[in-house]
């Protein structure tokens, strides 16, 4: 089976590329994605929407 998921593009402390698989729809793995990535931003906004809907129901 062919691998369709890309590798992380971050540089390690040794100066080589990270060998881990990147997250879905991202260019970095979970260790290197940071708070600025689109994946993390999307997860935060989804969590905020869920929190708002929970607050309205009460």
Secondary structure, 3 states (H helix, E strand, C coil): CCCCCCECCCECCCCCECCCECCCCCCCCCCCCCCCCHHHHHHHHHHHHHHHHHHHHC
